[in-house]
Amino acid sequence: MTDIAKRNAANRRRGAQWQSDLRNGLRESGLDVERLVLTGKEDEGDLVVRDFAKPGDFVVIEAKAGQLHVTDFVRQALAEGGHFAAHRSLDRARVASIAVVKRRGMNWKDALVLTTVGDYFGLTR
């Protein structure tokens, strides 16, 4: 295995661990959270929290670790929230989309949450 392949494998393991840490932390805090399965071209995000804001609503989480790319992370989270809603025939207004970005050396609760004002307040869904 080349050095680049080893580094990429290590990065994937760290990313998977971050998703697990976030999921477990949210569950321990009493939230109804589930890991989403990769669906290829129309991926739906990494995690979904159900009934958080109001019954029947969902928050789709795209969990990110590593270098911060705000615009790309938010664009991906919004697209994947749309896929989640479409695959379940849900009104897009019922699905909020966020990118949760790990901060190096910090607890999962100290991660950053990124989205747009429109998505946060339900103005563009």
N, CA, C and O atoms as a MOPAC input file, in Angstrom:
PM7 MOZYME 1SCF
protein

 N      0.85200 1    -1.18200 1     0.00000 1
 C      0.00000 1     0.00000 1     0.00000 1
 C      0.89300 1     1.23800 1     0.00000 1
 O      1.84400 1     1.31700 1     0.77800 1
 N      0.59200 1     2.20400 1    -0.86800 1
 C      1.38600 1     3.41900 1    -0.95400 1
 C      1.09700 1     4.32300 1     0.23500 1
 O      0.12200 1     4.12400 1     0.96100 1
 N      1.96100 1     5.32600 1     0.42600 1
 C      1.76800 1     6.28900 1     1.52000 1
 C      0.44900 1     7.04200 1     1.36700 1
 O     -0.24200 1     7.29700 1     2.35300 1
 N      0.10200 1     7.39500 1     0.13100 1
 C     -1.14900 1     8.11800 1    -0.11500 1
 C     -2.34500 1     7.22800 1     0.21800 1
 O     -3.30600 1     7.68700 1     0.83600 1
 N     -2.29600 1     5.97800 1    -0.18000 1
 C     -3.38300 1     5.04400 1     0.11100 1
 C     -3.53000 1     4.84100 1     1.61700 1
 O     -4.64800 1     4.79000 1     2.13000 1
 N     -2.40200 1     4.72700 1     2.33000 1
 C     -2.43800 1     4.56800 1     3.78200 1
 C     -3.05900 1     5.80300 1     4.44800 1
 O     -3.86900 1     5.68500 1     5.36700 1
 N     -2.66800 1     6.97400 1     3.97300 1
 C     -3.20500 1     8.22000 1     4.52800 1
 C     -4.70400 1     8.33000 1     4.26300 1
 O     -5.46600 1     8.72800 1     5.14300 1
 N     -5.12800 1     7.97500 1     3.03800 1
 C     -6.55700 1     8.02300 1     2.70500 1
 C     -7.35900 1     7.05000 1     3.55800 1
 O     -8.45400 1     7.38000 1     4.01400 1
 N     -6.81900 1     5.84700 1     3.77700 1
 C     -7.50000 1     4.85900 1     4.62000 1
 C     -7.61400 1     5.35600 1     6.05400 1
 O     -8.65200 1     5.18400 1     6.69400 1
 N     -6.55200 1     5.96900 1     6.55800 1
 C     -6.57400 1     6.51700 1     7.92100 1
 C     -7.59300 1     7.64600 1     8.03000 1
 O     -8.29500 1     7.75100 1     9.03500 1
 N     -7.68000 1     8.48700 1     7.00900 1
 C     -8.65700 1     9.58500 1     7.00900 1
 C    -10.08500 1     9.03900 1     7.00400 1
 O    -10.95300 1     9.57100 1     7.69600 1
 N    -10.33400 1     7.98200 1     6.22900 1
 C    -11.67000 1     7.36800 1     6.20100 1
 C    -12.02900 1     6.78300 1     7.57300 1
 O    -13.16600 1     6.90800 1     8.02700 1
 N    -11.05400 1     6.14700 1     8.22500 1
 C    -11.30300 1     5.59600 1     9.56600 1
 C    -11.62500 1     6.70300 1    10.56500 1
 O    -12.53900 1     6.56300 1    11.37800 1
 N    -10.86900 1     7.80900 1    10.50500 1
 C    -11.13400 1     8.94000 1    11.40700 1
 C    -12.50800 1     9.54100 1    11.13400 1
 O    -13.22500 1     9.90400 1    12.06600 1
 N    -12.87500 1     9.64700 1     9.87100 1
 C    -14.19400 1    10.16900 1     9.51700 1
 C    -15.31100 1     9.27500 1    10.01900 1
 O    -16.31700 1     9.76500 1    10.53000 1
 N    -15.14200 1     7.95800 1     9.87900 1
 C    -16.14800 1     7.01000 1    10.36300 1
 C    -16.24500 1     7.07300 1    11.87900 1
 O    -17.34000 1     6.98300 1    12.43500 1
 N    -15.10200 1     7.22700 1    12.55700 1
 C    -15.11300 1     7.33400 1    14.01400 1
 C    -15.82400 1     8.60200 1    14.44400 1
 O    -16.56900 1     8.58700 1    15.42300 1
 N    -15.60700 1     9.70800 1    13.72700 1
 C    -16.28000 1    10.97000 1    14.03200 1
 C    -17.79300 1    10.81700 1    13.89700 1
 O    -18.53700 1    11.29400 1    14.75400 1
 N    -18.25600 1    10.16500 1    12.84100 1
 C    -19.69000 1     9.93700 1    12.67100 1
 C    -20.25400 1     9.11800 1    13.82700 1
 O    -21.33600 1     9.41600 1    14.33400 1
 N    -19.52600 1     8.09400 1    14.24100 1
 C    -19.97500 1     7.25700 1    15.35800 1
 C    -20.00200 1     8.04600 1    16.66800 1
 O    -20.95300 1     7.93900 1    17.44200 1
 N    -18.96400 1     8.83100 1    16.91200 1
 C    -18.91000 1     9.65000 1    18.13000 1
 C    -20.07600 1    10.62800 1    18.17300 1
 O    -20.70900 1    10.79900 1    19.21500 1
 N    -20.36000 1    11.26700 1    17.04800 1
 C    -21.46100 1    12.22800 1    16.97300 1
 C    -22.79500 1    11.52800 1    17.19800 1
 O    -23.61700 1    11.99100 1    17.98900 1
 N    -23.00900 1    10.41900 1    16.50500 1
 C    -24.24700 1     9.64900 1    16.67000 1
 C    -24.43600 1     9.20400 1    18.11600 1
 O    -25.50900 1     9.38900 1    18.68900 1
 N    -23.40500 1     8.62300 1    18.70000 1
 C    -23.50800 1     8.13600 1    20.07000 1
 C    -23.74700 1     9.27200 1    21.06000 1
 O    -24.54100 1     9.13000 1    21.99000 1
 N    -23.07000 1    10.38900 1    20.86400 1
 C    -23.26300 1    11.53700 1    21.74300 1
 C    -24.67800 1    12.08400 1    21.66500 1
 O    -25.27300 1    12.41300 1    22.69100 1
 N    -25.22000 1    12.18400 1    20.46400 1
 C    -26.59200 1    12.66900 1    20.30100 1
 C    -27.58500 1    11.69900 1    20.93300 1
 O    -28.55000 1    12.11900 1    21.57100 1
 N    -27.34700 1    10.40800 1    20.75400 1
 C    -28.22900 1     9.40600 1    21.36900 1
 C    -28.18200 1     9.49500 1    22.89100 1
 O    -29.21900 1     9.46200 1    23.55300 1
 N    -26.98000 1     9.60600 1    23.43900 1
 C    -26.83000 1     9.71000 1    24.89600 1
 C    -27.50200 1    10.97000 1    25.43900 1
 O    -27.85200 1    11.03100 1    26.61800 1
 N    -27.68000 1    11.96800 1    24.58700 1
 C    -28.35700 1    13.20500 1    24.97100 1
 C    -29.87000 1    13.10400 1    24.81000 1
 O    -30.59200 1    14.07100 1    25.05200 1
 N    -30.34300 1    11.93500 1    24.40200 1
 C    -31.78100 1    11.69700 1    24.30600 1
 C    -32.39500 1    11.95400 1    22.95100 1
 O    -33.62000 1    11.92900 1    22.82500 1
 N    -31.58900 1    12.20100 1    21.92800 1
 C    -32.13500 1    12.44500 1    20.59400 1
 C    -32.31500 1    11.13300 1    19.83700 1
 O    -31.54800 1    10.18700 1    20.02000 1
 N    -33.33300 1    11.08800 1    18.99000 1
 C    -33.62400 1     9.93600 1    18.14700 1
 C    -32.82100 1    10.09500 1    16.86000 1
 O    -33.25400 1    10.77400 1    15.92900 1
 N    -31.65800 1     9.46900 1    16.81400 1
 C    -30.74300 1     9.63000 1    15.68100 1
 C    -30.40400 1     8.27200 1    15.09200 1
 O    -30.26900 1     7.27800 1    15.80500 1
 N    -30.26900 1     8.25600 1    13.77600 1
 C    -29.98600 1     7.01700 1    13.04600 1
 C    -28.93900 1     7.30400 1    11.98500 1
 O    -28.91100 1     8.38800 1    11.40200 1
 N    -28.08600 1     6.33100 1    11.74000 1
 C    -27.10100 1     6.43900 1    10.66700 1
 C    -27.80900 1     6.15100 1     9.35700 1
 O    -28.61900 1     5.22800 1     9.27200 1
 N    -27.50800 1     6.93200 1     8.34300 1
 C    -28.08100 1     6.72500 1     7.01800 1
 C    -27.12300 1     5.89800 1     6.17000 1
 O    -25.90500 1     5.99900 1     6.31600 1
 N    -27.67300 1     5.09400 1     5.29800 1
 C    -26.89400 1     4.23000 1     4.41800 1
 C    -26.52400 1     5.00800 1     3.16300 1
 O    -27.33100 1     5.77400 1     2.63500 1
 N    -25.30400 1     4.80700 1     2.69300 1
 C    -24.88700 1     5.43500 1     1.43600 1
 C    -25.78300 1     4.96600 1     0.30200 1
 O    -26.05400 1     3.77400 1     0.15600 1
 N    -26.23900 1     5.92600 1    -0.50000 1
 C    -27.12900 1     5.56100 1    -1.60600 1
 C    -26.54200 1     5.96300 1    -2.95700 1
 O    -27.28000 1     6.17300 1    -3.92000 1
 N    -25.24200 1     6.06800 1    -3.02700 1
 C    -24.59300 1     6.35700 1    -4.29600 1
 C    -24.71200 1     7.81300 1    -4.70100 1
 O    -24.47000 1     8.71300 1    -3.89700 1
 N    -25.08600 1     8.03900 1    -5.95300 1
 C    -25.13100 1     9.38700 1    -6.51800 1
 C    -26.06100 1    10.30500 1    -5.73400 1
 O    -25.79200 1    11.50000 1    -5.61400 1
 N    -27.14200 1     9.76500 1    -5.20400 1
 C    -28.09900 1    10.56700 1    -4.44100 1
 C    -27.99700 1    10.25200 1    -2.95100 1
 O    -28.97600 1     9.87600 1    -2.30700 1
 N    -26.79000 1    10.41400 1    -2.42500 1
 C    -26.53700 1    10.17800 1    -1.00700 1
 C    -27.44300 1    11.06900 1    -0.17000 1
 O    -27.76700 1    12.18800 1    -0.56700 1
 N    -27.84900 1    10.56500 1     0.99300 1
 C    -28.81400 1    11.26500 1     1.84800 1
 C    -28.19300 1    11.87800 1     3.09300 1
 O    -28.92700 1    12.35200 1     3.96000 1
 N    -26.87700 1    11.88800 1     3.21700 1
 C    -26.23500 1    12.39200 1     4.41000 1
 C    -25.73700 1    11.25100 1     5.27100 1
 O    -25.82900 1    10.08400 1     4.88900 1
 N    -25.20400 1    11.59300 1     6.44300 1
 C    -24.61100 1    10.59400 1     7.32100 1
 C    -25.54600 1    10.16400 1     8.44200 1
 O    -25.61300 1     8.98300 1     8.78200 1
 N    -26.26600 1    11.12100 1     9.01600 1
 C    -27.16000 1    10.85200 1    10.14200 1
 C    -28.46900 1    11.59200 1     9.94100 1
 O    -28.52900 1    12.58200 1     9.21200 1
 N    -29.51700 1    11.10400 1    10.59100 1
 C    -30.78400 1    11.83000 1    10.60200 1
 C    -31.30000 1    11.84800 1    12.04000 1
 O    -31.28300 1    10.83100 1    12.73300 1
 N    -31.75500 1    13.01500 1    12.47000 1
 C    -32.38900 1    13.17300 1    13.77700 1
 C    -33.87300 1    13.37300 1    13.51500 1
 O    -34.26300 1    14.25000 1    12.74400 1
 N    -34.70100 1    12.55200 1    14.16300 1
 C    -36.14200 1    12.62300 1    13.96900 1
 C    -36.80900 1    13.38500 1    15.09300 1
 O    -36.35900 1    13.34900 1    16.23800 1
 N    -37.90100 1    14.08400 1    14.75300 1
 C    -38.76400 1    14.74600 1    15.73300 1
 C    -37.99000 1    15.64900 1    16.68600 1
 O    -38.27900 1    15.68500 1    17.88200 1
 N    -37.01900 1    16.37000 1    16.16800 1
 C    -36.22200 1    17.24200 1    17.01500 1
 C    -36.92100 1    18.57700 1    17.26900 1
 O    -37.13500 1    18.96000 1    18.41900 1
 N    -37.27300 1    19.27500 1    16.20900 1
 C    -37.91700 1    20.58500 1    16.35400 1
 C    -39.41400 1    20.44000 1    16.59200 1
 O    -39.97500 1    21.06200 1    17.49300 1
 N    -40.04200 1    19.62100 1    15.78300 1
 C    -41.46500 1    19.33400 1    15.97100 1
 C    -41.76100 1    17.96600 1    15.37200 1
 O    -41.05500 1    17.51700 1    14.46900 1
 N    -42.80000 1    17.30100 1    15.86600 1
 C    -43.10400 1    15.95000 1    15.38800 1
 C    -43.23100 1    15.88500 1    13.86500 1
 O    -43.86600 1    16.73500 1    13.24100 1
 N    -42.61300 1    14.85800 1    13.28600 1
 C    -42.67200 1    14.65800 1    11.84400 1
 C    -41.57200 1    15.35000 1    11.07900 1
 O    -41.45900 1    15.17400 1     9.86600 1
 N    -40.75000 1    16.14400 1    11.76900 1
 C    -39.64100 1    16.83100 1    11.10100 1
 C    -38.34100 1    16.05600 1    11.26900 1
 O    -38.20700 1    15.22300 1    12.16500 1
 N    -37.39300 1    16.34600 1    10.39600 1
 C    -36.11600 1    15.65300 1    10.38200 1
 C    -34.98600 1    16.66100 1    10.23200 1
 O    -35.16000 1    17.71800 1     9.62500 1
 N    -33.82600 1    16.32400 1    10.79000 1
 C    -32.59800 1    17.08000 1    10.55900 1
 C    -31.59700 1    16.09500 1     9.96800 1
 O    -31.19300 1    15.13800 1    10.62800 1
 N    -31.20100 1    16.33300 1     8.72800 1
 C    -30.20600 1    15.49600 1     8.06400 1
 C    -28.84100 1    16.11700 1     8.34000 1
 O    -28.63200 1    17.31200 1     8.13100 1
 N    -27.92200 1    15.28500 1     8.81100 1
 C    -26.57800 1    15.74600 1     9.17900 1
 C    -25.55000 1    15.16400 1     8.21900 1
 O    -25.50000 1    13.95600 1     7.99300 1
 N    -24.74300 1    16.04000 1     7.66700 1
 C    -23.55200 1    15.64700 1     6.92200 1
 C    -22.38200 1    15.89500 1     7.87500 1
 O    -22.02400 1    17.04400 1     8.13400 1
 N    -21.79000 1    14.82500 1     8.39300 1
 C    -20.69900 1    14.93500 1     9.36800 1
 C    -19.37200 1    15.07500 1     8.62700 1
 O    -19.06400 1    14.29700 1     7.72400 1
 N    -18.59100 1    16.08300 1     9.02600 1
 C    -17.32700 1    16.35600 1     8.35500 1
 C    -16.20000 1    16.45800 1     9.37300 1
 O    -16.37300 1    17.00300 1    10.46300 1
 N    -15.05100 1    15.92500 1     8.99900 1
 C    -13.83200 1    16.05900 1     9.79200 1
 C    -12.72100 1    16.46000 1     8.83300 1
 O    -12.74200 1    16.06800 1     7.66700 1
 N    -11.77300 1    17.21900 1     9.29800 1
 C    -10.67300 1    17.61700 1     8.43100 1
 C    -10.74700 1    19.09200 1     8.09300 1
 O    -11.37800 1    19.87900 1     8.79800 1
 N    -10.09900 1    19.44600 1     7.01800 1
 C    -10.00700 1    20.84500 1     6.61300 1
 C    -11.38900 1    21.42900 1     6.33400 1
 O    -12.24000 1    20.77400 1     5.73300 1
 N    -11.60100 1    22.65900 1     6.77400 1
 C    -12.89600 1    23.32700 1     6.66100 1
 C    -13.10900 1    23.90700 1     5.25800 1
 O    -12.31800 1    24.71900 1     4.77800 1
 N    -14.19100 1    23.47000 1     4.61700 1
 C    -14.59600 1    23.97800 1     3.30500 1
 C    -16.07300 1    24.34800 1     3.41700 1
 O    -16.94000 1    23.58800 1     2.98600 1
 N    -16.35600 1    25.50400 1     3.99100 1
 C    -17.71300 1    25.89700 1     4.36700 1
 C    -18.69800 1    25.79400 1     3.21300 1
 O    -19.72100 1    25.12100 1     3.34200 1
 N    -18.42100 1    26.43000 1     2.10900 1
 C    -19.36000 1    26.45500 1     0.99400 1
 C    -19.64400 1    25.05400 1     0.47200 1
 O    -20.79900 1    24.70900 1     0.22300 1
 N    -18.60800 1    24.24700 1     0.30600 1
 C    -18.79500 1    22.87600 1    -0.18700 1
 C    -19.59200 1    22.03000 1     0.80600 1
 O    -20.46000 1    21.25600 1     0.40600 1
 N    -19.30000 1    22.17600 1     2.09300 1
 C    -19.99600 1    21.38500 1     3.10700 1
 C    -21.48400 1    21.72200 1     3.14500 1
 O    -22.32400 1    20.82500 1     3.21700 1
 N    -21.81000 1    23.01500 1     3.09500 1
 C    -23.21800 1    23.42800 1     3.13200 1
 C    -23.93000 1    22.99600 1     1.85700 1
 O    -25.05900 1    22.51000 1     1.91700 1
 N    -23.29600 1    23.16300 1     0.72200 1
 C    -23.89100 1    22.73500 1    -0.55900 1
 C    -24.20700 1    21.24300 1    -0.51600 1
 O    -25.28700 1    20.82300 1    -0.93200 1
 N    -23.27200 1    20.44600 1    -0.01600 1
 C    -23.47800 1    19.00400 1     0.06400 1
 C    -24.60200 1    18.66300 1     1.04500 1
 O    -25.43700 1    17.80800 1     0.74900 1
 N    -24.63400 1    19.31600 1     2.20200 1
 C    -25.69000 1    19.05100 1     3.19200 1
 C    -27.07000 1    19.37200 1     2.62200 1
 O    -28.01200 1    18.60200 1     2.81000 1
 N    -27.19500 1    20.49300 1     1.93300 1
 C    -28.48300 1    20.87900 1     1.35200 1
 C    -28.92700 1    19.88900 1     0.27800 1
 O    -30.09800 1    19.51300 1     0.22400 1
 N    -28.00700 1    19.47300 1    -0.56700 1
 C    -28.34300 1    18.49600 1    -1.61300 1
 C    -28.78700 1    17.17800 1    -0.98800 1
 O    -29.76500 1    16.57700 1    -1.43300 1
 N    -28.07700 1    16.72900 1     0.03500 1
 C    -28.39300 1    15.43900 1     0.63700 1
 C    -29.69900 1    15.48500 1     1.42700 1
 O    -30.41700 1    14.48800 1     1.49500 1
 N    -30.00900 1    16.63600 1     2.02400 1
 C    -31.31300 1    16.78400 1     2.67100 1
 C    -32.43200 1    16.70200 1     1.64800 1
 O    -33.49000 1    16.13600 1     1.92000 1
 N    -32.19700 1    17.26800 1     0.46900 1
 C    -33.17100 1    17.16800 1    -0.61500 1
 C    -33.36800 1    15.73800 1    -1.07100 1
 O    -34.49700 1    15.31800 1    -1.32900 1
 N    -32.28100 1    14.98100 1    -1.17400 1
 C    -32.38000 1    13.57200 1    -1.55900 1
 C    -33.15400 1    12.77700 1    -0.50500 1
 O    -33.99400 1    11.94400 1    -0.84500 1
 N    -32.86700 1    13.04000 1     0.78100 1
 C    -33.56900 1    12.35400 1     1.86500 1
 C    -35.07100 1    12.58700 1     1.74300 1
 O    -35.85800 1    11.64500 1     1.83100 1
 N    -35.46500 1    13.83600 1     1.54100 1
 C    -36.88800 1    14.16800 1     1.41600 1
 C    -37.49700 1    13.50900 1     0.17500 1
 O    -38.57400 1    12.91900 1     0.25600 1
 N    -36.82800 1    13.60400 1    -0.94700 1
 C    -37.36300 1    13.05500 1    -2.19900 1
 C    -37.52900 1    11.54100 1    -2.13300 1
 O    -38.53700 1    11.01100 1    -2.60100 1
 N    -36.55500 1    10.84000 1    -1.56000 1
 C    -36.62800 1     9.38000 1    -1.48800 1
 C    -37.76600 1     8.89500 1    -0.59700 1
 O    -38.19900 1     7.74800 1    -0.70600 1
 N    -38.25100 1     9.77100 1     0.28700 1
 C    -39.33600 1     9.40800 1     1.20200 1
 C    -40.64400 1    10.13900 1     0.88000 1
 O    -41.60600 1    10.06700 1     1.64400 1
 N    -40.66800 1    10.82900 1    -0.23900 1
 C    -41.83400 1    11.62300 1    -0.66300 1
 C    -42.27900 1    12.58600 1     0.43500 1
 O    -43.47300 1    12.75700 1     0.68100 1
 N    -41.28800 1    13.21900 1     1.09900 1
 C    -41.57200 1    14.20400 1     2.14200 1
 C    -41.54700 1    15.59900 1     1.55900 1
 O    -40.80200 1    15.87200 1     0.61700 1
 N    -42.34900 1    16.47000 1     2.10700 1
 C    -42.25900 1    17.89200 1     1.78900 1
 C    -40.87900 1    18.36400 1     2.24100 1
 O    -40.48700 1    18.12100 1     3.38200 1
 N    -40.15000 1    19.02600 1     1.37000 1
 C    -38.78200 1    19.48100 1     1.68700 1
 C    -38.76300 1    20.36200 1     2.93200 1
 O    -37.74600 1    20.42100 1     3.62400 1
 N    -39.85600 1    21.04200 1     3.22900 1
 C    -39.93100 1    21.92000 1     4.40500 1
 C    -39.82900 1    21.13500 1     5.71200 1
 O    -39.56300 1    21.72000 1     6.76200 1
 N    -40.03500 1    19.83100 1     5.66100 1
 C    -39.94600 1    19.00200 1     6.87500 1
 C    -38.52800 1    18.52300 1     7.15800 1
 O    -38.28600 1    17.88400 1     8.18200 1
 N    -37.57500 1    18.82800 1     6.25000 1
 C    -36.20600 1    18.31700 1     6.38400 1
 C    -35.22100 1    19.48400 1     6.42800 1
 O    -35.03800 1    20.19400 1     5.44000 1
 N    -34.59200 1    19.67100 1     7.58500 1
 C    -33.50900 1    20.65600 1     7.71400 1
 C    -32.20000 1    19.94900 1     7.37100 1
 O    -32.06400 1    18.74500 1     7.59000 1
 N    -31.24600 1    20.69400 1     6.83600 1
 C    -29.96800 1    20.12100 1     6.41700 1
 C    -28.83200 1    20.88700 1     7.07500 1
 O    -28.75900 1    22.11100 1     6.97300 1
 N    -27.94400 1    20.16300 1     7.75300 1
 C    -26.79800 1    20.81900 1     8.38700 1
 C    -25.53300 1    20.01300 1     8.13500 1
 O    -25.56500 1    18.79100 1     7.98600 1
 N    -24.42000 1    20.73500 1     8.09400 1
 C    -23.10600 1    20.09700 1     8.11700 1
 C    -22.58900 1    20.29500 1     9.53400 1
 O    -22.59700 1    21.41100 1    10.05400 1
 N    -22.13900 1    19.21300 1    10.15800 1
 C    -21.55900 1    19.28500 1    11.49600 1
 C    -20.07600 1    18.97500 1    11.33800 1
 O    -19.69500 1    17.88100 1    10.92000 1
 N    -19.24400 1    19.96100 1    11.68200 1
 C    -17.81300 1    19.88500 1    11.40600 1
 C    -17.03200 1    19.71700 1    12.70100 1
 O    -17.12100 1    20.54100 1    13.61200 1
 N    -16.27200 1    18.64600 1    12.76300 1
 C    -15.43700 1    18.36000 1    13.93200 1
 C    -14.37100 1    19.43200 1    14.07200 1
 O    -13.78100 1    19.87800 1    13.08800 1
 N    -14.13800 1    19.83600 1    15.31500 1
 C    -13.05100 1    20.76200 1    15.62200 1
 C    -11.93200 1    19.95600 1    16.28000 1
 O    -12.15400 1    19.25200 1    17.26500 1
 N    -10.77800 1    20.06500 1    15.74200 1
 C     -9.62800 1    19.27200 1    16.20000 1
 C     -9.41700 1    19.43000 1    17.71000 1
 O     -9.35100 1    20.53800 1    18.24000 1
 N     -9.31400 1    18.27800 1    18.37600 1
 C     -9.02900 1    18.26200 1    19.80100 1
 C    -10.19500 1    18.65800 1    20.69700 1
 O    -10.02000 1    18.84300 1    21.90100 1
 N    -11.38800 1    18.79100 1    20.11100 1
 C    -12.54400 1    19.24300 1    20.87700 1
 C    -13.57800 1    18.12100 1    20.99400 1
 O    -13.58300 1    17.17600 1    20.20600 1
 N    -14.43900 1    18.24800 1    21.98100 1
 C    -15.55000 1    17.34600 1    22.22000 1
 C    -16.55700 1    17.45600 1    21.07700 1
 O    -16.61700 1    18.48200 1    20.40000 1
 N    -17.33800 1    16.41800 1    20.86000 1
 C    -18.34200 1    16.43700 1    19.78000 1
 C    -19.33400 1    17.58100 1    19.96000 1
 O    -19.85300 1    18.10300 1    18.97300 1
 N    -19.60700 1    17.98200 1    21.20800 1
 C    -20.54200 1    19.08500 1    21.45000 1
 C    -19.97700 1    20.43600 1    21.00800 1
 O    -20.72500 1    21.40100 1    20.85600 1
 N    -18.67500 1    20.50500 1    20.80500 1
 C    -18.03200 1    21.74400 1    20.38000 1
 C    -17.85700 1    21.83800 1    18.86700 1
 O    -17.21400 1    22.76200 1    18.37000 1
 N    -18.43000 1    20.88400 1    18.13700 1
 C    -18.36000 1    20.90500 1    16.67200 1
 C    -19.13800 1    22.10700 1    16.13800 1
 O    -20.00500 1    22.65400 1    16.81900 1
 N    -18.81800 1    22.50100 1    14.92400 1
 C    -19.51000 1    23.61300 1    14.26400 1
 C    -20.71000 1    23.09200 1    13.48800 1
 O    -20.66200 1    22.00300 1    12.91600 1
 N    -21.78800 1    23.87100 1    13.47100 1
 C    -22.98100 1    23.54300 1    12.69300 1
 C    -23.11300 1    24.59300 1    11.60500 1
 O    -23.16600 1    25.78900 1    11.89100 1
 N    -23.16500 1    24.14400 1    10.34800 1
 C    -23.23700 1    25.04200 1     9.19700 1
 C    -24.49300 1    24.78000 1     8.38000 1
 O    -24.84900 1    23.63300 1     8.11100 1
 N    -25.14700 1    25.84400 1     7.99600 1
 C    -26.27000 1    25.77500 1     7.07000 1
 C    -26.50500 1    27.17900 1     6.53300 1
 O    -25.72100 1    28.09100 1     6.79500 1
 N    -27.58300 1    27.34800 1     5.78300 1
 C    -27.93400 1    28.68100 1     5.29200 1
 C    -29.02800 1    29.27200 1     6.17000 1
 O    -29.72700 1    28.54100 1     6.87100 1
 N    -29.17600 1    30.56300 1     6.13400 1
 C    -30.25300 1    31.23200 1     6.86800 1
 C    -31.60000 1    30.72700 1     6.35800 1
 O    -32.50500 1    30.46000 1     7.14800 1
 N    -31.73100 1    30.59700 1     5.04000 1
 C    -32.98300 1    30.12600 1     4.46000 1
 C    -33.36200 1    28.73900 1     4.93300 1
 O    -34.52000 1    28.49300 1     5.26700 1
 N    -32.39600 1    27.82600 1     4.96500 1
 C    -32.69600 1    26.47500 1     5.41300 1
 C    -32.97400 1    26.45000 1     6.91400 1
 O    -33.88200 1    25.75200 1     7.36400 1
 N    -32.20900 1    27.19500 1     7.67800 1
 C    -32.37500 1    27.21800 1     9.13000 1
 C    -33.77000 1    27.68900 1     9.53600 1
 O    -34.39300 1    27.11200 1    10.42800 1
 N    -34.24600 1    28.72700 1     8.88400 1
 C    -35.55400 1    29.28700 1     9.21500 1
 C    -36.67400 1    28.74000 1     8.33100 1
 O    -37.81500 1    29.19100 1     8.43300 1
 N    -36.36100 1    27.77600 1     7.46700 1
 C    -37.39100 1    27.16900 1     6.62400 1
 C    -37.90900 1    28.09100 1     5.53600 1
 O    -39.05700 1    27.96100 1     5.11000 1
 N    -37.08400 1    29.01700 1     5.08200 1
 C    -37.51900 1    30.00200 1     4.09500 1
 C    -37.30800 1    29.57000 1     2.65100 1
 O    -37.94000 1    30.11700 1     1.74700 1
 N    -36.43400 1    28.60000 1     2.41800 1
 C    -36.15100 1    28.19200 1     1.03900 1
 C    -36.54500 1    26.77100 1     0.74400 1
 O    -36.32200 1    26.29000 1    -0.36700 1
 N    -37.11600 1    26.09300 1     1.69000 1
 C    -37.49300 1    24.68900 1     1.48900 1
 C    -38.84400 1    24.58800 1     0.87400 1
 O    -39.33000 1    23.48400 1     0.63000 1

